[in-house]
Amino acid sequence: MAARVDPFLLHAAEYEAGRAPRLLVVRPARYLAVPGPGGAGGPEIEAAAARLLAVARVLKAWVRRARGKDFRVPPIEVLWRGDGPGGSSEAGDVPWPWKLLLRVPAFVRPADAARAAAEVPGDGPDPRLEDLEEGRCLQALCAGTGARTLALEGLRLAAVERGLAFRGRLHEVWLSDPRRAAPERRRSLLRRPVRSR
């Protein structure tokens, strides 16, 4: 049996952040992904997160049995349109469309994900593999009640100071599970891909 791959620890430098924004380069990554209908949270995102984690556990067991490879299921990540909950939206009357992500190793194949998704019942689209290329990004830690607005403003100011413009979607990494952690104890990373102005 091969050693367990931890996608989060393997790419730890891409998940380092303090409250002050930092510029980093994020390499292409493979994710198990499921899109959502939009909204700040509530039952839809909770149900999608629960199903995504269930599919990831089945996927992990399948690749271990079938190919002798193993991986740790990392924290959930989210792509938001606009600034996500509490911020601006570019989506018209559907607020903050989101896509839930779980980073998986490169050895996970699309057929593996499809097999795992077929074994887990649930409504909505099946999680599937997607590759994401973000490149240069600004990233900051968001911790505690009211921290999101400050972190987003910090990213905006850092972009202006460096002569950068945002591109792509806001990427949030849930370091604590918002379904279980009290608002004052929630921690996440906020990441914005950037380009030169």
C-alpha positions, 0 to 999 in steps of 0.5 A, a space after each residue: 500500500 502506497 503512503 497516503 497523499 495529503 493534498 493540503 500538506 503537499 501544497 502547504 505553501 499555497 495555503 499559507 496566509 496571515 491577515 496581511 495579503 500576500 502574493 503567491 503563485 498557485 499551481 494547477 490543481 485537480 478538484 472534485 467539484 459540484 456547482 450550486 444554485 447560488 445563495 449565501 449558504 443555508 440548506 443547499 450549500 450544507 446538503 452539497 457539502 455533505 454529499 461532496 464529502 460523502 463522495 470523496 470518502 467513497 472515492 478515497 476507498 475506491 482508489 485504495 482498493 482498485 489501485 493501492 493509492 490513498 489520500 486524505 480528504 482535505 478541507 472544503 473550498 468554494 469559488 464564489 462569483 463577486 465577493 460572495 456572501 456579504 459582498 457584491 454580486 455579478 450574477 443579477 437576481 441570483 446572488 453569489 453562485 458558488 462551486 464547492 471544491 475538494 482538492 484531490 491528487 492527480 492520480 484520481 481519474 474522471 472515471 473514479 469520480 463518476 463511479 464514486 458519485 453514482 454510489 452516493 444518493 442525492 439531488 442536484 449535479 454529481 460531483 466531478 473532476 475539474 482542473 483549476 489554473 489560478 496562477 498569480 493570486 493575492 491571499 489573506 486569512 479571514 478569522 472571526 466575526 466581521 473579518 470577511 469585509 476587512 479581508 476583502 478590502 485588504 485584498 482590494 488595497 493590496 491589488 491597487 498598491 501592486 498595480 494588479 487587477 482581479 480576474 476570475 472568481 473569489 476562492 475561499 478555503 474553509 479552514 474551519 467548517 462553517 456548518 459546525 463552527 460558531 461565527 467568532 471561531 470561523 477561519 478561512 483563506 480568501 484568494 483572488 487571482 490577479 493580473 497586471 493592470 
